Amino acid sequence: MKTLLLLSVMTFAIFHNSEAYNDSILPAEVKYTYPEIRNEHIVQPISKPLRGKRATDSLSSTPSAEDITIYIAGGEEKVLNFGPSMIVPKYWKNGKAVVLEHPVRSNSEVKAIAVSGKDVHTVGWQYDRSKPTLEIMAMYWKNGKAIPLSDGTNDTQAISIVVNGEDVHILGMELSSDNESNPAILYWKNGVLTRITEGKNLSQPTAMTVDGDDVYIAGYEFKESCNTMDSCNGNFVAKYWKNGKATHLTDGNREAEAKSIAVNNGDIYVAGYEEAQRTAGNRVAKLWKNGTAISISKNDAQVISMAVDSGDIHMIVRETLKTETGFRFKYNYIKNEVMTELGIEATSVAVKDGDVYICGTRSGKGGKSISVYMKNGVVHNLTKGKVVSEANSIIVVKE
């Protein structure tokens, strides 16, 4: 079973034929009013979005400050004249797409990005369809040049990268060689691999941060050991690893996952969700500060991404809402417990000099996604919606 590892691949699972592009389908620009921060310990009511001007075609049409550079990691479908479509690995720098090295007949996606000086470091996954075995390989690109992190024996994927001085830290996962149901958490420092878990229990990493010489990894692991998903009786435990040593955030009596992690002024912040005590299947968005849990939502929700800046906590929270035909997702931005609804499917948040940057996607013509970026609530398009695309993570660098 490759369900956990292939989640990112499945975001591109079904491609549609390319349709003629009409500029009139570009969504209107949306500007949101962020309420004044309050000190209550209950999330405030959602502010309704305000409709404004049309979204811009690229970031370059509304440039940032001269010393600010915005990087967004992702991928975009390329429709071929023959055979199935492919996914092209790329990132956007101030709205301009940069395509990374990849085999002609391959699928690749960039999951995370880091910048140090003039060097751009990215990580993600790739599989080469020209090879007899379609193993997914964890990939690292430095300035666009591809460097495999694995030999392709087992399916692997890289999901996070941090560059600290001369050290390059990469987080990923691998399906266990003896049982592909149980992924192992992998960590590379300057190309040297360390296994955080060995695949004895179901586990998955979600995020990483580095503070000085300490490496923090967020994720979740099954409470009990088991051979396959079908034989497991229990729940995932939200946890983080500091320099390889695990800290449990939940006791495993209810399902829980840690999705994001940050360290600020010595405090450790972890965000995710835990299943509600009295309502099975209903997730409560959670923030753990130094191990103490704080409930972020009352509805079925989970934290997708988090950034901590000067003591302010910024989070992207995804709510699951019931509809007549099933359910739908709603994405919200929360700063210090005040919540504002977003008009996009947000994936990542970053903060620089008090400005809030969010990336994600929104629906385009024919159901194809448009990768977008927001700065302080104003939406800018990265793609035109001709093909499927993804914007997975965002960073902002002051040059």
Steps between C-alpha positions, in 0.01 A plus 500: 500500500650831390218729616699723733796555270296556186276776638693770319502299178124462518448875497578469130329164459256586221592744226256662259566587141624854450222745415521833318587772746274802537636794697152574629510194725766653726347526847438838654756633746390438855607721786426401856470718806702358786327587829681671783678248718318420822614323811204267551574127511215419262530529124313807377226489231608478140526826306331491159734556205475827310488485120741731321704521181596210275789278601825575324655255254828487690680637798721713278208725408473609863863485611605456860743727678835504323670301774224235531496184286211253506562132419221247453559126447269281294441328170294531185351261249646489150274364228693290249414433137532129573442290811376617838568843646802556722563708811783753470692604815529875542506794732396860454732790587304823525243348267741372235505122457830311520491142367734252669705225339299183435486207255294562187242234587462540875273634769655728761382750758671747732370480856723752682759770433780677686738779395849571629689785339472454125425128526146366466439159659185299427376150584218274390447179307539355153434186304639432160246332275769393256643257754364145541415554869293801597649562842445844645831662595572772752665789318716797590569781254771762553463794265283281278743207469345169605665286770322173592486426871426129452589223258140418409495164679209617715250781453629816668398864516655820639256746656695771683836678485684745724838656424683618811840647427690241299272216609216370282227317693242293308199310635335212319355153521545152358273199473642217707685244289335206678150649528399788276209593728736644760697808389821591679588863576827604337729794570803609298765744622740597224408183316553264795188297574358434848189291558280667762264201497558153357155427357398266783195719563298707255649850510527809286697825523329829418735791575846595624673800651855562619592717798874535548640148516162343579282334235126470564274271295120492527287202404300212635548132573267211571461421868545124464727301272323321217588330175240655269246780513216247514646330808546823699264565790562841651576858408776724375689694768599861429868547582819681418860387497782720631833375370340160447341469845119480495263705714137388512242778483201268536440168675356306206153463648372720216629550148747790473758637257764772523514695172731796558777605740684821593743612768495862617698644790550153646131407483395199293176537303335201333166514317268235361184335627360255750174311473221639717444315824129436458461506122693231314638621170456868586842666504585797720781726378770512766802707593753360745734754661776328691275193516189676634199460269274785392183436297482723193162399356160375603415356158662207320836657410878463494800729472671476160789743547637732768751782533609671824641851473590725796262308723208519255358165388375477140313188391316358201207291621290275277141439608290209375138607449212266429290557189190335356717286274792436735752754626719790392814668635525860615838660564553765767789719610544545875726752669509494879158327518320737259373315192443627145360291217722453195376463145768250398611148587795612710805281553768715667546826691809719552555834673763763427520852650138480615366402156311171466559281194285196416515266202259242366257444214156604386264350245532598137315413183405137457601414855869568438685662788661844488805535724483824694674708759360751750669792668297652783182360346552609137503207255745472208494226239810293427339291226212558259305183563564339161635190678508359852758655734597503866658761730626302799709734716610862519800680644590869499862610496639844577794546266 
